């Protein structure tokens, strides 16, 4: 059931600061952080919205910012990536901010696409220029890690990076996916994608299957659909829209998440999809079902297993019970 819809309302204090939602985070206190194209909103456990964080950002000369990624690291510190103004680290409380930017020579670019903590104390930042790493313990910054190797065959436009249980880094790019092993040896799967018959191979998201370590789920960003990828055997299946049978609602995918019941939740540019991995059956949710909008930018699953869906016209909460 779609239980709650949130959007901007200039007549209400308890409303989102912006409707175009790019990223979501549930922190260790149960607060939902909502990154929009007009600032950040926070939603507490009683579902009251606060926008006070934006006043603190403005005091630090950070204003009118579109946010792209938010994480909480293993120390409880928050890292917020913006689309044009670099990276913000919130330490201990919201009044203690540290900025990283290209202008300060602490980032490869001010356009941050994705943030993650692949190793404790190491914050990995994907920008439109490459991959940067901030080592908190050593207070050390590595700018453009793997840059020369990754861009040997042309500009990759990196979207996301994950690390699996074997220590392999899997990187989503406009040229398919790339694997980097523990010795920094790089393997490209571009030719595998082409051999399978895929012409547009831009991948915007990677999700590690929760039950099979060998399986990655890939989000095709340019009419490529959903790809089930085996780490040694390559592409197993490509799920695309088919009006004649049960299928995914649209072939442009923006994000993927997985629940604890064996389902994938897939955000597309035209609807939210639930894929039962075992039966391969899709269930589609859109405006006809009560969604605030069909264009899904981001998805998270909270500690109660509720689905939060960020669209370009507001936020939906989906109670899967």
C-alpha positions, 0 to 999 in steps of 0.5 A, spaced: 500 500 500 502 507 498 501 510 505 504 517 504 505 522 499 510 528 501 511 534 496 513 541 496 507 546 499 509 553 500 503 554 505 506 548 510 512 548 514 512 541 514 513 540 507 519 538 502 524 543 500 524 540 493 520 535 489 525 533 485 528 527 489 535 525 487 538 521 494 535 518 500 538 515 507 536 512 513 541 514 518 542 510 525 537 514 529 532 512 524 532 519 520 530 519 513 535 524 509 532 527 503 536 530 498 533 534 493 535 539 487 533 545 492 536 542 498 535 537 504 529 535 508 529 531 514 523 526 516 523 524 523 520 517 526 513 521 527 514 523 519 515 530 521 519 534 516 525 539 518 528 543 513 533 547 518 539 544 515 539 548 509 539 554 514 546 551 517 548 550 510 547 557 508 551 560 514 557 556 511 555 559 504 552 553 501 546 555 498 541 553 492 544 546 492 542 540 488 544 534 492 546 527 489 548 522 494 548 522 502 551 516 506 552 515 514 559 512 515 561 507 520 563 513 525 556 516 524 559 522 520 555 524 514 557 525 507 553 529 502 555 530 495 552 535 491 551 536 483 555 542 483 559 544 489 563 538 491 562 534 498 560 536 505 562 532 511 558 533 517 562 531 523 558 529 530 553 535 529 550 539 524 554 545 525 561 542 524 562 542 517 568 540 512 568 542 505 571 538 499 572 541 493 575 542 486 577 549 488 581 547 494 584 541 490 581 536 495 576 533 489 577 531 482 571 535 481 565 539 484 560 534 481 559 528 486 555 523 483 556 517 488 559 516 495 560 510 499 565 507 504 568 501 501 573 500 507 572 502 514 575 509 514 575 510 507 570 514 503 570 513 496 567 519 492 565 518 484 565 525 481 564 526 473 572 526 473 573 519 476 574 516 483 577 520 489 578 517 496 578 520 503 582 516 508 579 519 515 584 515 519 590 518 515 587 525 513 589 523 506 586 524 500 587 520 493 584 524 487 583 520 481 584 513 483 585 508 477 584 514 472 589 512 467 587 505 467 580 506 467 580 511 462 585 508 457 579 506 452 576 513 452 572 517 457 568 512 462 563 517 465 563 513 472 556 512 475 557 507 481 562 503 485 561 497 489 566 492 493 564 484 493 566 479 499 572 477 495 575 484 494 573 486 487 571 493 485 565 493 480 564 499 477 558 502 473 560 506 467 557 508 460 562 503 457 558 497 461 561 495 467 569 494 469 572 490 475 578 492 479 581 486 483 585 487 489 592 488 485 588 494 481 588 489 475 582 492 471 577 487 466 572 491 462 566 487 460 564 492 454 566 486 449 561 481 453 555 486 452 556 487 445 557 480 443 550 479 447 547 484 442 547 490 447 548 497 443 547 502 449 551 499 454 551 505 459 550 502 466 547 507 472 547 502 478 549 496 480 546 491 486 549 485 489 544 479 489 543 478 497 542 470 496 547 469 490 554 472 491 556 471 483 550 475 481 550 482 480 543 486 477 545 492 473 541 498 471 541 500 464 541 507 463 539 508 456 534 503 454 538 497 456 533 495 461 535 490 467 541 485 466 542 479 470 550 478 470 554 473 473 561 474 475 564 469 471 559 467 466 557 474 464 550 476 462 545 471 464 538 475 462 536 482 459 529 484 462 526 489 457 519 491 456 514 487 452 507 489 451 505 482 449 507 479 456 509 480 463 515 485 463 518 491 466 515 497 465 520 501 461 527 500 459 531 506 462 532 504 469 535 509 474 536 505 481 535 498 484 534 495 491 533 489 494 528 487 500 529 481 504 523 477 501 527 475 494 524 481 491 528 487 487 525 494 487 527 497 480 526 505 479 525 506 472 523 513 468 516 510 467 514 506 474 516 502 480 517 495 478 518 489 483 521 483 480 520 476 484 527 473 483 524 466 483 518 467 479 521 472 474 514 476 475 514 483 475 509 488 479 508 495 476 506 501 480 505 507 477 500 514 478 494 509 477 496 505 483 497 512 487 504 514 486 506 521 486 509 520 479 512 515 475 519 518 474 523 514 480 530 517 481 531 513 488 529 508 492 531 505 499 528 500 504 528 502 511 529 498 518 521 496 517 522 494 510 518 500 508 519 502 501 521 510 500 521 512 493 524 518 491 521 521 484 521 528 480 515 530 483 515 528 491 516 522 495 512 516 496 512 511 502 510 504 500 508 499 506 509 492 503 505 489 508 
